[in-house]
Amino acid sequence: MPQSAERAEVLKQLHADHPGWKFEYIDGRVVPWIAIRERDARWQGGYPVAEAKDPDELERLIGQSVEMEAKVAARSERCTR
C-alpha cells in the first residue's frame, strides 16, 4: 500500500493523464483505487466507473473504457449516415 505522499503523487498524475475522470483512494478497502468518469450531454457510452487494487490496473481499466466509448461512437456515426 503506497504512503500518502506517494499516493498523492499518483493521484495527481492520474488526473493529468486522464482529464474528465475523478480519482480516489479509499484506505482499508480491498479495491482502494477508484476512477469515476464525468458524464455530460456528449456521453457516448462506455464504463463510467473503474475500481482496482493498484493504479496500474486502474489505468488499464480506464483504457478499456475509453476504447469502448470509441467503439460505441463509431457505431453511432455509422447508424446516422
MARVEXMI-925666 format. One record per residue: residue number from 1; residue in one letter; chain; x, y, z of N, C-alpha, C, O in turn. Coordinates in steps of 0.02 Angstrom, whole numbers, plus 50000, padded with zeros to 5 digits. Layout:
BEGIN
<node><num>NUM</num><residu>a</residu><chaine>A</chaine><n_u>X</n_u><n_v>Y</n_v><n_w>Z</n_w><ca_u>X</ca_u><ca_v>Y</ca_v><ca_w>Z</ca_w><c_u>X</c_u><c_v>Y</c_v><c_w>Z</c_w><o_u>X</o_u><o_v>Y</o_v><o_w>Z</o_w></node>
...
***
This chain:
BEGIN
<node><num>1</num><residu>m</residu><chaine>A</chaine><n_u>50042</n_u><n_v>49941</n_v><n_w>50000</n_w><ca_u>50000</ca_u><ca_v>50000</ca_v><ca_w>50000</ca_w><c_u>50045</c_u><c_v>50062</c_v><c_w>50000</c_w><o_u>50089</o_u><o_v>50068</o_v><o_w>50042</o_w></node>
<node><num>2</num><residu>p</residu><chaine>A</chaine><n_u>50034</n_u><n_v>50109</n_v><n_w>49953</n_w><ca_u>50077</ca_u><ca_v>50168</ca_v><ca_w>49949</ca_w><c_u>50067</c_u><c_v>50215</c_v><c_w>50007</c_w><o_u>50012</o_u><o_v>50221</o_v><o_w>50035</o_w></node>
<node><num>3</num><residu>q</residu><chaine>A</chaine><n_u>50121</n_u><n_v>50250</n_v><n_w>50025</n_w><ca_u>50117</ca_u><ca_v>50301</ca_v><ca_w>50077</ca_w><c_u>50079</c_u><c_v>50361</c_v><c_w>50050</c_w><o_u>50071</o_u><o_v>50369</o_v><o_w>49989</o_w></node>
<node><num>4</num><residu>s</residu><chaine>A</chaine><n_u>50055</n_u><n_v>50404</n_v><n_w>50094</n_w><ca_u>50011</ca_u><ca_v>50459</ca_v><ca_w>50073</ca_w><c_u>50044</c_u><c_v>50507</c_v><c_w>50024</c_w><o_u>50011</o_u><o_v>50529</o_v><o_w>49977</o_w></node>
<node><num>5</num><residu>a</residu><chaine>A</chaine><n_u>50108</n_u><n_v>50523</n_v><n_w>50032</n_w><ca_u>50142</ca_u><ca_v>50568</ca_v><ca_w>49985</ca_w><c_u>50147</c_u><c_v>50535</c_v><c_w>49916</c_w><o_u>50134</o_u><o_v>50568</o_v><o_w>49865</o_w></node>
<node><num>6</num><residu>e</residu><chaine>A</chaine><n_u>50166</n_u><n_v>50472</n_v><n_w>49914</n_w><ca_u>50170</ca_u><ca_v>50435</ca_v><ca_w>49851</ca_w><c_u>50101</c_u><c_v>50429</c_v><c_w>49820</c_w><o_u>50092</o_u><o_v>50439</o_v><o_w>49760</o_w></node>
<node><num>7</num><residu>r</residu><chaine>A</chaine><n_u>50052</n_u><n_v>50413</n_v><n_w>49860</n_w><ca_u>49983</ca_u><ca_v>50406</ca_v><ca_w>49837</ca_w><c_u>49958</c_u><c_v>50473</c_v><c_w>49808</c_w><o_u>49925</o_u><o_v>50473</o_v><o_w>49755</o_w></node>
<node><num>8</num><residu>a</residu><chaine>A</chaine><n_u>49973</n_u><n_v>50528</n_v><n_w>49841</n_w><ca_u>49952</ca_u><ca_v>50594</ca_v><ca_w>49816</ca_w><c_u>49984</c_u><c_v>50609</c_v><c_w>49748</c_w><o_u>49951</o_u><o_v>50637</o_v><o_w>49704</o_w></node>
<node><num>9</num><residu>e</residu><chaine>A</chaine><n_u>50047</n_u><n_v>50590</n_v><n_w>49740</n_w><ca_u>50081</ca_u><ca_v>50600</ca_v><ca_w>49676</ca_w><c_u>50049</c_u><c_v>50557</c_v><c_w>49621</c_w><o_u>50040</o_u><o_v>50580</o_v><o_w>49565</o_w></node>
<node><num>10</num><residu>v</residu><chaine>A</chaine><n_u>50033</n_u><n_v>50495</n_v><n_w>49637</n_w><ca_u>50000</ca_u><ca_v>50451</ca_v><ca_w>49589</ca_w><c_u>49932</c_u><c_v>50479</c_v><c_w>49569</c_w><o_u>49915</o_u><o_v>50480</o_v><o_w>49510</o_w></node>
<node><num>11</num><residu>l</residu><chaine>A</chaine><n_u>49893</n_u><n_v>50502</n_v><n_w>49618</n_w><ca_u>49828</ca_u><ca_v>50532</ca_v><ca_w>49603</ca_w><c_u>49835</c_u><c_v>50594</c_v><c_w>49559</c_w><o_u>49795</o_u><o_v>50604</o_v><o_w>49513</o_w></node>
<node><num>12</num><residu>k</residu><chaine>A</chaine><n_u>49885</n_u><n_v>50635</n_v><n_w>49573</n_w><ca_u>49898</ca_u><ca_v>50695</ca_v><ca_w>49533</ca_w><c_u>49914</c_u><c_v>50676</c_v><c_w>49461</c_w><o_u>49889</o_u><o_v>50708</o_v><o_w>49414</o_w></node>
<node><num>13</num><residu>q</residu><chaine>A</chaine><n_u>49954</n_u><n_v>50624</n_v><n_w>49452</n_w><ca_u>49973</ca_u><ca_v>50602</ca_v><ca_w>49385</ca_w><c_u>49913</c_u><c_v>50572</c_v><c_w>49348</c_w><o_u>49904</o_u><o_v>50584</o_v><o_w>49288</o_w></node>
<node><num>14</num><residu>l</residu><chaine>A</chaine><n_u>49871</n_u><n_v>50534</n_v><n_w>49384</n_w><ca_u>49811</ca_u><ca_v>50506</ca_v><ca_w>49353</ca_w><c_u>49765</c_u><c_v>50562</c_v><c_w>49328</c_w><o_u>49739</o_u><o_v>50559</o_v><o_w>49273</o_w></node>
<node><num>15</num><residu>h</residu><chaine>A</chaine><n_u>49757</n_u><n_v>50614</n_v><n_w>49369</n_w><ca_u>49716</ca_u><ca_v>50672</ca_v><ca_w>49348</ca_w><c_u>49745</c_u><c_v>50704</c_v><c_w>49285</c_w><o_u>49707</o_u><o_v>50722</o_v><o_w>49240</o_w></node>
<node><num>16</num><residu>a</residu><chaine>A</chaine><n_u>49810</n_u><n_v>50712</n_v><n_w>49283</n_w><ca_u>49842</ca_u><ca_v>50743</ca_v><ca_w>49225</ca_w><c_u>49835</c_u><c_v>50700</c_v><c_w>49162</c_w><o_u>49824</o_u><o_v>50726</o_v><o_w>49107</o_w></node>
<node><num>17</num><residu>d</residu><chaine>A</chaine><n_u>49842</n_u><n_v>50635</n_v><n_w>49170</n_w><ca_u>49840</ca_u><ca_v>50589</ca_v><ca_w>49113</ca_w><c_u>49770</c_u><c_v>50575</c_v><c_w>49087</c_w><o_u>49761</o_u><o_v>50557</o_v><o_w>49029</o_w></node>
<node><num>18</num><residu>h</residu><chaine>A</chaine><n_u>49720</n_u><n_v>50584</n_v><n_w>49130</n_w><ca_u>49652</ca_u><ca_v>50565</ca_v><ca_w>49112</ca_w><c_u>49602</c_u><c_v>50620</c_v><c_w>49131</c_w><o_u>49563</o_u><o_v>50612</o_v><o_w>49178</o_w></node>
<node><num>19</num><residu>p</residu><chaine>A</chaine><n_u>49602</n_u><n_v>50676</n_v><n_w>49094</n_w><ca_u>49553</ca_u><ca_v>50728</ca_v><ca_w>49110</ca_w><c_u>49482</c_u><c_v>50702</c_v><c_w>49099</c_w><o_u>49471</o_u><o_v>50659</o_v><o_w>49056</o_w></node>
<node><num>20</num><residu>g</residu><chaine>A</chaine><n_u>49437</n_u><n_v>50726</n_v><n_w>49138</n_w><ca_u>49368</ca_u><ca_v>50702</ca_v><ca_w>49133</ca_w><c_u>49353</c_u><c_v>50646</c_v><c_w>49181</c_w><o_u>49295</o_u><o_v>50623</o_v><o_w>49186</o_w></node>
<node><num>21</num><residu>w</residu><chaine>A</chaine><n_u>49403</n_u><n_v>50622</n_v><n_w>49216</n_w><ca_u>49395</ca_u><ca_v>50570</ca_v><ca_w>49266</ca_w><c_u>49411</c_u><c_v>50599</c_v><c_w>49335</c_w><o_u>49454</o_u><o_v>50642</o_v><o_w>49342</o_w></node>
<node><num>22</num><residu>k</residu><chaine>A</chaine><n_u>49375</n_u><n_v>50574</n_v><n_w>49386</n_w><ca_u>49391</ca_u><ca_v>50590</ca_v><ca_w>49456</ca_w><c_u>49422</c_u><c_v>50528</c_v><c_w>49486</c_w><o_u>49401</o_u><o_v>50472</o_v><o_w>49471</o_w></node>
<node><num>23</num><residu>f</residu><chaine>A</chaine><n_u>49471</n_u><n_v>50538</n_v><n_w>49529</n_w><ca_u>49506</ca_u><ca_v>50482</ca_v><ca_w>49560</ca_w><c_u>49504</c_u><c_v>50486</c_v><c_w>49636</c_w><o_u>49507</o_u><o_v>50540</o_v><o_w>49665</o_w></node>
<node><num>24</num><residu>e</residu><chaine>A</chaine><n_u>49500</n_u><n_v>50428</n_v><n_w>49666</n_w><ca_u>49500</ca_u><ca_v>50424</ca_v><ca_w>49739</ca_w><c_u>49540</c_u><c_v>50363</c_v><c_w>49760</c_w><o_u>49545</o_u><o_v>50313</o_v><o_w>49724</o_w></node>
<node><num>25</num><residu>y</residu><chaine>A</chaine><n_u>49568</n_u><n_v>50367</n_v><n_w>49819</n_w><ca_u>49599</ca_u><ca_v>50310</ca_v><ca_w>49852</ca_w><c_u>49566</c_u><c_v>50305</c_v><c_w>49920</c_w><o_u>49569</o_u><o_v>50352</o_v><o_w>49960</o_w></node>
<node><num>26</num><residu>i</residu><chaine>A</chaine><n_u>49534</n_u><n_v>50248</n_v><n_w>49933</n_w><ca_u>49499</ca_u><ca_v>50239</ca_v><ca_w>49997</ca_w><c_u>49535</c_u><c_v>50184</c_v><c_w>50036</c_w><o_u>49529</o_u><o_v>50125</o_v><o_w>50021</o_w></node>
<node><num>27</num><residu>d</residu><chaine>A</chaine><n_u>49573</n_u><n_v>50206</n_v><n_w>50085</n_w><ca_u>49612</ca_u><ca_v>50160</ca_v><ca_w>50126</ca_w><c_u>49567</c_u><c_v>50110</c_v><c_w>50163</c_w><o_u>49513</o_u><o_v>50128</o_v><o_w>50186</o_w></node>
<node><num>28</num><residu>g</residu><chaine>A</chaine><n_u>49590</n_u><n_v>50049</n_v><n_w>50167</n_w><ca_u>49552</ca_u><ca_v>49997</ca_v><ca_w>50203</ca_w><c_u>49507</c_u><c_v>49955</c_v><c_w>50159</c_w><o_u>49482</o_u><o_v>49904</o_v><o_w>50182</o_w></node>
<node><num>29</num><residu>r</residu><chaine>A</chaine><n_u>49498</n_u><n_v>49975</n_v><n_w>50097</n_w><ca_u>49457</ca_u><ca_v>49935</ca_v><ca_w>50050</ca_w><c_u>49501</c_u><c_v>49883</c_v><c_w>50016</c_w><o_u>49561</o_u><o_v>49895</o_v><o_w>50006</o_w></node>
<node><num>30</num><residu>v</residu><chaine>A</chaine><n_u>49471</n_u><n_v>49827</n_v><n_w>49998</n_w><ca_u>49508</ca_u><ca_v>49776</ca_v><ca_w>49960</ca_w><c_u>49527</c_u><c_v>49805</c_v><c_w>49892</c_w><o_u>49581</o_u><o_v>49790</o_v><o_w>49866</o_w></node>
<node><num>31</num><residu>v</residu><chaine>A</chaine><n_u>49483</n_u><n_v>49844</n_v><n_w>49863</n_w><ca_u>49495</ca_u><ca_v>49877</ca_v><ca_w>49798</ca_w><c_u>49493</c_u><c_v>49953</c_v><c_w>49811</c_w><o_u>49440</o_u><o_v>49984</o_v><o_w>49804</o_w></node>
<node><num>32</num><residu>p</residu><chaine>A</chaine><n_u>49550</n_u><n_v>49982</n_v><n_w>49829</n_w><ca_u>49550</ca_u><ca_v>50051</ca_v><ca_w>49853</ca_w><c_u>49553</c_u><c_v>50106</c_v><c_w>49799</c_w><o_u>49536</o_u><o_v>50163</o_v><o_w>49813</o_w></node>
<node><num>33</num><residu>w</residu><chaine>A</chaine><n_u>49575</n_u><n_v>50089</n_v><n_w>49739</n_w><ca_u>49582</ca_u><ca_v>50140</ca_v><ca_w>49687</ca_w><c_u>49518</c_u><c_v>50144</c_v><c_w>49646</c_w><o_u>49494</o_u><o_v>50093</o_v><o_w>49620</o_w></node>
<node><num>34</num><residu>i</residu><chaine>A</chaine><n_u>49490</n_u><n_v>50205</n_v><n_w>49640</n_w><ca_u>49427</ca_u><ca_v>50214</ca_v><ca_w>49606</ca_w><c_u>49433</c_u><c_v>50272</c_v><c_w>49557</c_w><o_u>49463</o_u><o_v>50324</o_v><o_w>49572</o_w></node>
<node><num>35</num><residu>a</residu><chaine>A</chaine><n_u>49404</n_u><n_v>50262</n_v><n_w>49498</n_w><ca_u>49400</ca_u><ca_v>50314</ca_v><ca_w>49447</ca_w><c_u>49328</c_u><c_v>50321</c_v><c_w>49426</c_w><o_u>49294</o_u><o_v>50271</o_v><o_w>49413</o_w></node>
<node><num>36</num><residu>i</residu><chaine>A</chaine><n_u>49304</n_u><n_v>50383</n_v><n_w>49422</n_w><ca_u>49236</ca_u><ca_v>50396</ca_v><ca_w>49401</ca_w><c_u>49238</c_u><c_v>50447</c_v><c_w>49345</c_w><o_u>49267</o_u><o_v>50501</o_v><o_w>49352</o_w></node>
<node><num>37</num><residu>r</residu><chaine>A</chaine><n_u>49207</n_u><n_v>50429</n_v><n_w>49290</n_w><ca_u>49206</ca_u><ca_v>50474</ca_v><ca_w>49232</ca_w><c_u>49147</c_u><c_v>50521</c_v><c_w>49237</c_w><o_u>49091</o_u><o_v>50500</o_v><o_w>49251</o_w></node>
<node><num>38</num><residu>e</residu><chaine>A</chaine><n_u>49160</n_u><n_v>50584</n_v><n_w>49224</n_w><ca_u>49107</ca_u><ca_v>50633</ca_v><ca_w>49224</ca_w><c_u>49069</c_u><c_v>50628</c_v><c_w>49158</c_w><o_u>49098</o_u><o_v>50630</o_v><o_w>49104</o_w></node>
<node><num>39</num><residu>r</residu><chaine>A</chaine><n_u>49003</n_u><n_v>50622</n_v><n_w>49163</n_w><ca_u>48962</ca_u><ca_v>50618</ca_v><ca_w>49103</ca_w><c_u>48934</c_u><c_v>50687</c_v><c_w>49087</c_w><o_u>48922</o_u><o_v>50728</o_v><o_w>49131</o_w></node>
<node><num>40</num><residu>d</residu><chaine>A</chaine><n_u>48924</n_u><n_v>50699</n_v><n_w>49022</n_w><ca_u>48893</ca_u><ca_v>50761</ca_v><ca_w>49000</ca_w><c_u>48846</c_u><c_v>50746</c_v><c_w>48942</c_w><o_u>48832</o_u><o_v>50688</o_v><o_w>48928</o_w></node>
<node><num>41</num><residu>a</residu><chaine>A</chaine><n_u>48823</n_u><n_v>50797</n_v><n_w>48909</n_w><ca_u>48775</ca_u><ca_v>50788</ca_v><ca_w>48854</ca_w><c_u>48805</c_u><c_v>50749</c_v><c_w>48795</c_w><o_u>48768</o_u><o_v>50719</o_v><o_w>48756</o_w></node>
<node><num>42</num><residu>r</residu><chaine>A</chaine><n_u>48870</n_u><n_v>50748</n_v><n_w>48789</n_w><ca_u>48903</ca_u><ca_v>50713</ca_v><ca_w>48734</ca_w><c_u>48920</c_u><c_v>50640</c_v><c_w>48751</c_w><o_u>48954</o_u><o_v>50607</o_v><o_w>48712</o_w></node>
<node><num>43</num><residu>w</residu><chaine>A</chaine><n_u>48897</n_u><n_v>50616</n_v><n_w>48808</n_w><ca_u>48912</ca_u><ca_v>50548</ca_v><ca_w>48830</ca_w><c_u>48892</c_u><c_v>50498</c_v><c_w>48777</c_w><o_u>48835</o_u><o_v>50498</o_v><o_w>48755</o_w></node>
<node><num>44</num><residu>q</residu><chaine>A</chaine><n_u>48939</n_u><n_v>50456</n_v><n_w>48756</n_w><ca_u>48927</ca_u><ca_v>50406</ca_v><ca_w>48704</ca_w><c_u>48919</c_u><c_v>50336</c_v><c_w>48732</c_w><o_u>48895</o_u><o_v>50291</o_v><o_w>48696</o_w></node>
<node><num>45</num><residu>g</residu><chaine>A</chaine><n_u>48938</n_u><n_v>50325</n_v><n_w>48793</n_w><ca_u>48934</ca_u><ca_v>50258</ca_v><ca_w>48822</ca_w><c_u>49001</c_u><c_v>50239</c_v><c_w>48851</c_w><o_u>49045</o_u><o_v>50281</o_v><o_w>48861</o_w></node>
<node><num>46</num><residu>g</residu><chaine>A</chaine><n_u>49010</n_u><n_v>50176</n_v><n_w>48865</n_w><ca_u>49070</ca_u><ca_v>50152</ca_v><ca_w>48897</ca_w><c_u>49058</c_u><c_v>50146</c_v><c_w>48972</c_w><o_u>49003</o_u><o_v>50158</o_v><o_w>48996</o_w></node>
<node><num>47</num><residu>y</residu><chaine>A</chaine><n_u>49109</n_u><n_v>50128</n_v><n_w>49008</n_w><ca_u>49103</ca_u><ca_v>50118</ca_v><ca_w>49080</ca_w><c_u>49118</c_u><c_v>50182</c_v><c_w>49117</c_w><o_u>49171</o_u><o_v>50211</o_v><o_w>49108</o_w></node>
<node><num>48</num><residu>p</residu><chaine>A</chaine><n_u>49072</n_u><n_v>50205</n_v><n_w>49161</n_w><ca_u>49085</ca_u><ca_v>50267</ca_v><ca_w>49196</ca_w><c_u>49125</c_u><c_v>50259</c_v><c_w>49260</c_w><o_u>49149</o_u><o_v>50309</o_v><o_w>49288</o_w></node>
<node><num>49</num><residu>v</residu><chaine>A</chaine><n_u>49135</n_u><n_v>50198</n_v><n_w>49284</n_w><ca_u>49170</ca_u><ca_v>50186</ca_v><ca_w>49347</ca_w><c_u>49219</c_u><c_v>50129</c_v><c_w>49338</c_w><o_u>49204</o_u><o_v>50079</o_v><o_w>49306</o_w></node>
<node><num>50</num><residu>a</residu><chaine>A</chaine><n_u>49278</n_u><n_v>50136</n_v><n_w>49368</n_w><ca_u>49328</ca_u><ca_v>50082</ca_v><ca_w>49369</ca_w><c_u>49355</c_u><c_v>50078</c_v><c_w>49440</c_w><o_u>49368</o_u><o_v>50128</o_v><o_w>49472</o_w></node>
<node><num>51</num><residu>e</residu><chaine>A</chaine><n_u>49364</n_u><n_v>50017</n_v><n_w>49464</n_w><ca_u>49393</ca_u><ca_v>50005</ca_v><ca_w>49530</ca_w><c_u>49449</c_u><c_v>49954</c_v><c_w>49522</c_w><o_u>49442</o_u><o_v>49905</o_v><o_w>49485</o_w></node>
<node><num>52</num><residu>a</residu><chaine>A</chaine><n_u>49504</n_u><n_v>49965</n_v><n_w>49558</n_w><ca_u>49562</ca_u><ca_v>49921</ca_v><ca_w>49550</ca_w><c_u>49602</c_u><c_v>49917</c_v><c_w>49615</c_w><o_u>49594</o_u><o_v>49958</o_v><o_w>49661</o_w></node>
<node><num>53</num><residu>k</residu><chaine>A</chaine><n_u>49644</n_u><n_v>49866</n_v><n_w>49618</n_w><ca_u>49687</ca_u><ca_v>49856</ca_v><ca_w>49677</ca_w><c_u>49749</c_u><c_v>49900</c_v><c_w>49675</c_w><o_u>49778</o_u><o_v>49914</o_v><o_w>49727</o_w></node>
<node><num>54</num><residu>d</residu><chaine>A</chaine><n_u>49769</n_u><n_v>49922</n_v><n_w>49614</n_w><ca_u>49828</ca_u><ca_v>49965</ca_v><ca_w>49609</ca_w><c_u>49818</c_u><c_v>50014</c_v><c_w>49550</c_w><o_u>49775</o_u><o_v>50003</o_v><o_w>49508</o_w></node>
<node><num>55</num><residu>p</residu><chaine>A</chaine><n_u>49858</n_u><n_v>50067</n_v><n_w>49548</n_w><ca_u>49848</ca_u><ca_v>50117</ca_v><ca_w>49496</ca_w><c_u>49863</c_u><c_v>50092</c_v><c_w>49425</c_w><o_u>49834</o_u><o_v>50117</o_v><o_w>49377</o_w></node>
<node><num>56</num><residu>d</residu><chaine>A</chaine><n_u>49907</n_u><n_v>50044</n_v><n_w>49417</n_w><ca_u>49921</ca_u><ca_v>50016</ca_v><ca_w>49351</ca_w><c_u>49860</c_u><c_v>49981</c_v><c_w>49323</c_w><o_u>49841</o_u><o_v>49989</o_v><o_w>49265</o_w></node>
<node><num>57</num><residu>e</residu><chaine>A</chaine><n_u>49828</n_u><n_v>49941</n_v><n_w>49365</n_w><ca_u>49767</ca_u><ca_v>49906</ca_v><ca_w>49345</ca_w><c_u>49712</c_u><c_v>49958</c_v><c_w>49329</c_w><o_u>49674</o_u><o_v>49949</o_v><o_w>49282</o_w></node>
<node><num>58</num><residu>l</residu><chaine>A</chaine><n_u>49708</n_u><n_v>50011</n_v><n_w>49369</n_w><ca_u>49658</ca_u><ca_v>50063</ca_v><ca_w>49358</ca_w><c_u>49668</c_u><c_v>50095</c_v><c_w>49290</c_w><o_u>49620</o_u><o_v>50106</o_v><o_w>49254</o_w></node>
<node><num>59</num><residu>e</residu><chaine>A</chaine><n_u>49730</n_u><n_v>50110</n_v><n_w>49272</n_w><ca_u>49743</ca_u><ca_v>50140</ca_v><ca_w>49207</ca_w><c_u>49725</c_u><c_v>50093</c_v><c_w>49150</c_w><o_u>49699</o_u><o_v>50115</o_v><o_w>49099</o_w></node>
<node><num>60</num><residu>r</residu><chaine>A</chaine><n_u>49737</n_u><n_v>50029</n_v><n_w>49159</n_w><ca_u>49717</ca_u><ca_v>49980</ca_v><ca_w>49108</ca_w><c_u>49642</c_u><c_v>49980</c_v><c_w>49099</c_w><o_u>49617</o_u><o_v>49979</o_v><o_w>49042</o_w></node>
<node><num>61</num><residu>l</residu><chaine>A</chaine><n_u>49605</n_u><n_v>49982</n_v><n_w>49154</n_w><ca_u>49532</ca_u><ca_v>49983</ca_v><ca_w>49150</ca_w><c_u>49506</c_u><c_v>50047</c_v><c_w>49118</c_w><o_u>49457</o_u><o_v>50046</o_v><o_w>49081</o_w></node>
<node><num>62</num><residu>i</residu><chaine>A</chaine><n_u>49538</n_u><n_v>50103</n_v><n_w>49134</n_w><ca_u>49518</ca_u><ca_v>50166</ca_v><ca_w>49102</ca_w><c_u>49529</c_u><c_v>50162</c_v><c_w>49027</c_w><o_u>49486</o_u><o_v>50184</o_v><o_w>48988</o_w></node>
<node><num>63</num><residu>g</residu><chaine>A</chaine><n_u>49585</n_u><n_v>50133</n_v><n_w>49007</n_w><ca_u>49598</ca_u><ca_v>50124</ca_v><ca_w>48935</ca_w><c_u>49545</c_u><c_v>50082</c_v><c_w>48901</c_w><o_u>49523</o_u><o_v>50098</o_v><o_w>48846</o_w></node>
<node><num>64</num><residu>q</residu><chaine>A</chaine><n_u>49523</n_u><n_v>50029</n_v><n_w>48934</n_w><ca_u>49470</ca_u><ca_v>49987</ca_v><ca_w>48906</ca_w><c_u>49405</c_u><c_v>50027</c_v><c_w>48900</c_w><o_u>49369</o_u><o_v>50020</o_v><o_w>48850</o_w></node>
<node><num>65</num><residu>s</residu><chaine>A</chaine><n_u>49390</n_u><n_v>50067</n_v><n_w>48949</n_w><ca_u>49329</ca_u><ca_v>50108</ca_v><ca_w>48948</ca_w><c_u>49331</c_u><c_v>50158</c_v><c_w>48890</c_w><o_u>49281</o_u><o_v>50167</o_v><o_w>48856</o_w></node>
<node><num>66</num><residu>v</residu><chaine>A</chaine><n_u>49388</n_u><n_v>50189</n_v><n_w>48880</n_w><ca_u>49395</ca_u><ca_v>50238</ca_v><ca_w>48826</ca_w><c_u>49388</c_u><c_v>50202</c_v><c_w>48759</c_w><o_u>49357</o_u><o_v>50229</o_v><o_w>48713</o_w></node>
<node><num>67</num><residu>e</residu><chaine>A</chaine><n_u>49417</n_u><n_v>50142</n_v><n_w>48752</n_w><ca_u>49409</ca_u><ca_v>50104</ca_v><ca_w>48691</ca_w><c_u>49336</c_u><c_v>50087</c_v><c_w>48678</c_w><o_u>49312</o_u><o_v>50091</o_v><o_w>48621</o_w></node>
<node><num>68</num><residu>m</residu><chaine>A</chaine><n_u>49300</n_u><n_v>50067</n_v><n_w>48730</n_w><ca_u>49230</ca_u><ca_v>50051</ca_v><ca_w>48724</ca_w><c_u>49191</c_u><c_v>50112</c_v><c_w>48701</c_w><o_u>49147</o_u><o_v>50107</o_v><o_w>48658</o_w></node>
<node><num>69</num><residu>e</residu><chaine>A</chaine><n_u>49206</n_u><n_v>50170</n_v><n_w>48729</n_w><ca_u>49172</ca_u><ca_v>50231</ca_v><ca_w>48709</ca_w><c_u>49184</c_u><c_v>50246</c_v><c_w>48635</c_w><o_u>49139</o_u><o_v>50266</o_v><o_w>48599</o_w></node>
<node><num>70</num><residu>a</residu><chaine>A</chaine><n_u>49246</n_u><n_v>50236</n_v><n_w>48612</n_w><ca_u>49262</ca_u><ca_v>50248</ca_v><ca_w>48542</ca_w><c_u>49224</c_u><c_v>50200</c_v><c_w>48496</c_w><o_u>49200</o_u><o_v>50220</o_v><o_w>48443</o_w></node>
<node><num>71</num><residu>k</residu><chaine>A</chaine><n_u>49217</n_u><n_v>50137</n_v><n_w>48517</n_w><ca_u>49179</ca_u><ca_v>50089</ca_v><ca_w>48477</ca_w><c_u>49105</c_u><c_v>50108</c_v><c_w>48473</c_w><o_u>49075</o_u><o_v>50105</o_v><o_w>48420</o_w></node>
<node><num>72</num><residu>v</residu><chaine>A</chaine><n_u>49077</n_u><n_v>50129</n_v><n_w>48529</n_w><ca_u>49007</ca_u><ca_v>50150</ca_v><ca_w>48530</ca_w><c_u>48997</c_u><c_v>50211</c_v><c_w>48486</c_w><o_u>48949</o_u><o_v>50215</o_v><o_w>48449</o_w></node>
<node><num>73</num><residu>a</residu><chaine>A</chaine><n_u>49043</n_u><n_v>50258</n_v><n_w>48490</n_w><ca_u>49038</ca_u><ca_v>50319</ca_v><ca_w>48450</ca_w><c_u>49043</c_u><c_v>50302</c_v><c_w>48375</c_w><o_u>49006</o_u><o_v>50331</o_v><o_w>48335</o_w></node>
<node><num>74</num><residu>a</residu><chaine>A</chaine><n_u>49087</n_u><n_v>50257</n_v><n_w>48357</n_w><ca_u>49095</ca_u><ca_v>50237</ca_v><ca_w>48287</ca_w><c_u>49032</c_u><c_v>50204</c_v><c_w>48261</c_w><o_u>49010</o_u><o_v>50218</o_v><o_w>48205</o_w></node>
<node><num>75</num><residu>r</residu><chaine>A</chaine><n_u>49002</n_u><n_v>50161</n_v><n_w>48301</n_w><ca_u>48939</ca_u><ca_v>50129</ca_v><ca_w>48281</ca_w><c_u>48883</c_u><c_v>50181</c_v><c_w>48274</c_w><o_u>48844</o_u><o_v>50177</o_v><o_w>48227</o_w></node>
<node><num>76</num><residu>s</residu><chaine>A</chaine><n_u>48879</n_u><n_v>50227</n_v><n_w>48320</n_w><ca_u>48828</ca_u><ca_v>50279</ca_v><ca_w>48317</ca_w><c_u>48834</c_u><c_v>50320</c_v><c_w>48253</c_w><o_u>48784</o_u><o_v>50337</o_v><o_w>48222</o_w></node>
<node><num>77</num><residu>e</residu><chaine>A</chaine><n_u>48895</n_u><n_v>50336</n_v><n_w>48235</n_w><ca_u>48906</ca_u><ca_v>50376</ca_v><ca_w>48175</ca_w><c_u>48886</c_u><c_v>50337</c_v><c_w>48113</c_w><o_u>48856</o_u><o_v>50366</o_v><o_w>48067</o_w></node>
<node><num>78</num><residu>r</residu><chaine>A</chaine><n_u>48902</n_u><n_v>50273</n_v><n_w>48110</n_w><ca_u>48882</ca_u><ca_v>50232</ca_v><ca_w>48053</ca_w><c_u>48806</c_u><c_v>50229</c_v><c_w>48046</c_w><o_u>48779</o_u><o_v>50229</o_v><o_w>47991</o_w></node>
<node><num>79</num><residu>c</residu><chaine>A</chaine><n_u>48771</n_u><n_v>50228</n_v><n_w>48102</n_w><ca_u>48698</ca_u><ca_v>50223</ca_v><ca_w>48101</ca_w><c_u>48664</c_u><c_v>50287</c_v><c_w>48079</c_w><o_u>48607</o_u><o_v>50285</o_v><o_w>48056</o_w></node>
<node><num>80</num><residu>t</residu><chaine>A</chaine><n_u>48698</n_u><n_v>50343</n_v><n_w>48085</n_w><ca_u>48666</ca_u><ca_v>50407</ca_v><ca_w>48067</ca_w><c_u>48683</c_u><c_v>50429</c_v><c_w>47997</c_w><o_u>48658</o_u><o_v>50480</o_v><o_w>47974</o_w></node>
<node><num>81</num><residu>r</residu><chaine>A</chaine><n_u>48725</n_u><n_v>50393</n_v><n_w>47962</n_w><ca_u>48743</ca_u><ca_v>50413</ca_v><ca_w>47894</ca_w><c_u>48690</c_u><c_v>50394</c_v><c_w>47845</c_w><o_u>48697</o_u><o_v>50407</o_v><o_w>47785</o_w></node>
***
